[in-house]
């Protein structure tokens, strides 16, 4: 995403680490193909990706895998978080998944 490395701009480095956390969490089950770089729409980050085999991953698997994965805050987000972890259920949900094609 930003390509920043340790010692570069601290904000861009944190954003890069968060991006890598997302890719690595998905990558625990499948090798994602990123369709386009992440972008912001309606104050939300959007990342579109594909997987090779349809049955290799489900929305339920993503919700399970991402719950409580830590992320770096105090970057450029528009919302403050109580905890620096992804929450996939409940009132503090802060990450969503949508299957576009099936």
C-alpha positions in Angstrom: 0.0 0.0 0.0 2.4 2.8 1.1 5.6 0.7 0.8 6.9 2.6 3.8 9.7 0.9 5.9 10.8 1.3 9.4 12.5 4.7 9.7 10.3 6.3 7.0 7.2 8.5 7.7 5.7 7.0 11.0 2.1 7.4 9.8 2.8 5.7 6.4 4.8 3.0 8.2 1.8 2.3 10.5 -0.6 2.2 7.6 1.7 -0.3 5.8 1.8 -2.5 8.8 -2.0 -2.5 9.2 -2.3 -3.4 5.5 0.2 -6.3 5.9 -1.8 -7.5 8.9 -4.9 -7.7 6.8 -3.2 -9.4 3.9 -1.4 -11.9 6.3 -4.7 -12.7 8.1 -6.4 -13.5 4.8 -3.2 -15.4 3.8 -3.5 -17.8 6.7 -6.1 -19.7 4.6 -5.6 -18.5 1.0 -3.3 -16.5 -1.2 -5.4 -13.3 -2.0 -5.0 -11.5 -5.2 -5.4 -7.8 -4.6 -7.6 -6.3 -7.4 -6.8 -2.7 -6.7 -5.0 -0.7 -4.0 -7.1 0.1 -0.9 -9.2 3.2 -1.1 -11.5 5.3 1.1 -15.2 5.5 0.4 -17.7 7.1 2.9 -14.9 7.3 5.5 -14.3 3.6 5.2 -11.2 1.8 3.9 -12.2 -0.6 1.1 -10.0 -3.5 -0.1 -11.1 -5.7 -3.0 -9.4 -9.1 -3.4 -10.0 -12.4 -5.0 -9.2 -15.9 -4.1 -8.4 -18.8 -6.4 -10.8 -21.4 -5.1 -14.3 -20.3 -4.1 -14.7 -22.9 -1.3 -11.3 -22.1 0.3 -12.7 -19.3 2.3 -16.1 -18.1 3.6 -17.4 -15.0 5.2 -17.7 -16.9 8.5 -14.0 -17.9 8.2 -13.0 -14.2 7.7 -15.1 -13.1 10.7 -13.5 -15.8 12.9 -9.9 -15.1 11.7 -10.1 -11.3 12.0 -11.7 -11.1 15.4 -9.2 -9.6 17.9 -6.3 -9.2 15.4 -4.4 -6.1 16.6 -3.9 -3.0 14.5 -2.0 0.3 14.8 -4.1 3.4 15.6 -3.5 7.2 15.8 -2.7 7.3 12.1 -5.3 9.0 9.8 -8.4 7.2 10.9 -11.6 9.3 11.4 -12.8 7.2 14.4 -11.2 6.5 17.7 -11.2 3.0 19.0 -11.5 1.7 22.5 -9.3 -1.3 21.7 -6.6 -1.5 19.0 -8.1 -4.8 17.6 -10.4 -5.8 14.9 -13.9 -6.6 16.2 -16.1 -8.6 13.8 -19.3 -8.9 16.0 -21.2 -6.9 18.6 -21.6 -3.2 19.2 -17.9 -2.4 18.7 -17.7 -4.1 15.2 -15.1 -2.2 13.2 -14.4 -4.4 10.2 -16.9 -5.7 7.7 -16.7 -8.2 4.8 -18.9 -8.5 1.8 -18.9 -11.2 -0.9 -19.3 -9.4 -4.2 -19.3 -12.3 -6.7 -20.1 -15.9 -6.2 
